[in-house]
């Protein structure tokens, strides 16, 4: 995938969104793990905790992109097609 350079505003935005995703995913995930451990087998709490892991992973990707100043982008149109 091609990479795009980010300006300072986008780097700040990605950093804030990544930090919010990691922080909130961590807090909610820890709470759900505690609930799942206390009332085992509580499958909905375990599923939410697993989903929080995915949210944290996405937040880390955003933070990594903000730190490096480059992020991978997907092409939305075919090369050579003019609009």
Phi and psi restraints in degrees (value plus and minus 20) as a CYANA .aco file:
   2 UNK   PHI     -91.7   -51.7
   2 UNK   PSI     134.2   174.2
   3 UNK   PHI    -129.1   -89.1
   3 UNK   PSI     129.5   169.5
   4 UNK   PHI    -138.5   -98.5
   4 UNK   PSI     116.5   156.5
   5 UNK   PHI     -94.3   -54.3
   5 UNK   PSI     124.2   164.2
   6 UNK   PHI    -130.4   -90.4
   6 UNK   PSI     120.3   160.3
   7 UNK   PHI    -103.5   -63.5
   7 UNK   PSI     158.6   198.6
   8 UNK   PHI     -83.3   -43.3
   8 UNK   PSI     -57.7   -17.7
   9 UNK   PHI     -85.1   -45.1
   9 UNK   PSI     -63.4   -23.4
  10 UNK   PHI     -89.5   -49.5
  10 UNK   PSI     -54.7   -14.7
  11 UNK   PHI     -84.0   -44.0
  11 UNK   PSI     -61.4   -21.4
  12 UNK   PHI     -84.8   -44.8
  12 UNK   PSI     -64.0   -24.0
  13 UNK   PHI     -82.3   -42.3
  13 UNK   PSI     -66.1   -26.1
  14 UNK   PHI     -84.0   -44.0
  14 UNK   PSI     -57.4   -17.4
  15 UNK   PHI     -84.5   -44.5
  15 UNK   PSI     -63.3   -23.3
  16 UNK   PHI     -86.5   -46.5
  16 UNK   PSI     -66.7   -26.7
  17 UNK   PHI     -83.1   -43.1
  17 UNK   PSI     -59.5   -19.5
  18 UNK   PHI     -85.5   -45.5
  18 UNK   PSI     -62.0   -22.0
  19 UNK   PHI     -85.9   -45.9
  19 UNK   PSI     -59.4   -19.4
  20 UNK   PHI     -84.5   -44.5
  20 UNK   PSI     -62.1   -22.1
  21 UNK   PHI     -85.0   -45.0
  21 UNK   PSI     -64.2   -24.2
  22 UNK   PHI     -87.0   -47.0
  22 UNK   PSI     -64.6   -24.6
  23 UNK   PHI     -85.5   -45.5
  23 UNK   PSI     -71.1   -31.1
  24 UNK   PHI     -89.0   -49.0
  24 UNK   PSI     -58.4   -18.4
  25 UNK   PHI     -82.8   -42.8
  25 UNK   PSI     -58.6   -18.6
  26 UNK   PHI     -86.7   -46.7
  26 UNK   PSI     -63.5   -23.5
  27 UNK   PHI     -87.1   -47.1
  27 UNK   PSI     -69.4   -29.4
  28 UNK   PHI     -86.1   -46.1
  28 UNK   PSI     -61.0   -21.0
  29 UNK   PHI     -82.5   -42.5
  29 UNK   PSI     -62.9   -22.9
  30 UNK   PHI     -84.7   -44.7
  30 UNK   PSI     -59.7   -19.7
  31 UNK   PHI     -83.8   -43.8
  31 UNK   PSI     -63.9   -23.9
  32 UNK   PHI     -89.0   -49.0
  32 UNK   PSI     -55.0   -15.0
  33 UNK   PHI     -84.9   -44.9
  33 UNK   PSI     -60.6   -20.6
  34 UNK   PHI     -83.7   -43.7
  34 UNK   PSI     -61.9   -21.9
  35 UNK   PHI     -84.8   -44.8
  35 UNK   PSI     -63.5   -23.5
  36 UNK   PHI     -84.9   -44.9
  36 UNK   PSI     -56.6   -16.6
  37 UNK   PHI     -92.3   -52.3
  37 UNK   PSI     -53.1   -13.1
  38 UNK   PHI     -94.9   -54.9
  38 UNK   PSI     -61.4   -21.4
  39 UNK   PHI    -135.6   -95.6
  39 UNK   PSI      34.1    74.1
  40 UNK   PHI     -91.4   -51.4
  40 UNK   PSI     116.7   156.7
  41 UNK   PHI    -111.0   -71.0
  41 UNK   PSI      88.9   128.9
  42 UNK   PHI    -131.4   -91.4
  42 UNK   PSI      67.8   107.8
  43 UNK   PHI     -86.3   -46.3
  43 UNK   PSI     -57.7   -17.7
  44 UNK   PHI     -82.0   -42.0
  44 UNK   PSI     -57.8   -17.8
  45 UNK   PHI     -86.2   -46.2
  45 UNK   PSI     -58.7   -18.7
  46 UNK   PHI     -86.9   -46.9
  46 UNK   PSI     -57.0   -17.0
  47 UNK   PHI     -87.0   -47.0
  47 UNK   PSI     -60.6   -20.6
  48 UNK   PHI     -86.1   -46.1
  48 UNK   PSI     -58.5   -18.5
  49 UNK   PHI     -83.8   -43.8
  49 UNK   PSI     -59.8   -19.8
  50 UNK   PHI     -85.7   -45.7
  50 UNK   PSI     -59.6   -19.6
  51 UNK   PHI     -85.0   -45.0
  51 UNK   PSI     -56.0   -16.0
  52 UNK   PHI     -83.1   -43.1
  52 UNK   PSI     -51.8   -11.8
  53 UNK   PHI     -82.4   -42.4
  53 UNK   PSI     -58.6   -18.6
  54 UNK   PHI     -87.1   -47.1
  54 UNK   PSI     -59.5   -19.5
  55 UNK   PHI     -83.9   -43.9
  55 UNK   PSI     -62.3   -22.3
  56 UNK   PHI     -83.9   -43.9
  56 UNK   PSI     -60.7   -20.7
  57 UNK   PHI     -80.6   -40.6
  57 UNK   PSI     -63.9   -23.9
  58 UNK   PHI     -83.4   -43.4
  58 UNK   PSI     -59.6   -19.6
  59 UNK   PHI     -83.5   -43.5
  59 UNK   PSI     -58.0   -18.0
  60 UNK   PHI     -85.5   -45.5
  60 UNK   PSI     -59.0   -19.0
  61 UNK   PHI     -82.1   -42.1
  61 UNK   PSI     -61.6   -21.6
  62 UNK   PHI     -84.9   -44.9
  62 UNK   PSI     -62.0   -22.0
  63 UNK   PHI     -84.5   -44.5
  63 UNK   PSI     -58.7   -18.7
  64 UNK   PHI     -84.5   -44.5
  64 UNK   PSI     -60.3   -20.3
  65 UNK   PHI     -86.6   -46.6
  65 UNK   PSI     -58.1   -18.1
  66 UNK   PHI     -87.2   -47.2
  66 UNK   PSI     -57.1   -17.1
  67 UNK   PHI     -90.3   -50.3
  67 UNK   PSI     -59.1   -19.1
  68 UNK   PHI    -103.7   -63.7
  68 UNK   PSI     -42.2    -2.2
  69 UNK   PHI      62.8   102.8
  69 UNK   PSI     -12.6    27.4
  70 UNK   PHI    -155.2  -115.2
  70 UNK   PSI     123.9   163.9
  71 UNK   PHI    -160.6  -120.6
  71 UNK   PSI     123.3   163.3
  72 UNK   PHI     -94.6   -54.6
  72 UNK   PSI     116.0   156.0
  73 UNK   PHI    -145.1  -105.1
  73 UNK   PSI     133.3   173.3
  74 UNK   PHI    -122.3   -82.3
  74 UNK   PSI     117.0   157.0
  75 UNK   PHI     -90.6   -50.6
  75 UNK   PSI     114.4   154.4
  76 UNK   PHI    -119.0   -79.0
  76 UNK   PSI     -28.0    12.0
  77 UNK   PHI    -158.4  -118.4
  77 UNK   PSI     141.4   181.4
  78 UNK   PHI     -93.3   -53.3
  78 UNK   PSI     123.8   163.8
  79 UNK   PHI     -83.0   -43.0
  79 UNK   PSI     118.6   158.6
  80 UNK   PHI      72.1   112.1
  80 UNK   PSI     -32.1     7.9
  81 UNK   PHI    -106.8   -66.8
  81 UNK   PSI     104.8   144.8
  82 UNK   PHI    -115.5   -75.5
  82 UNK   PSI     122.2   162.2
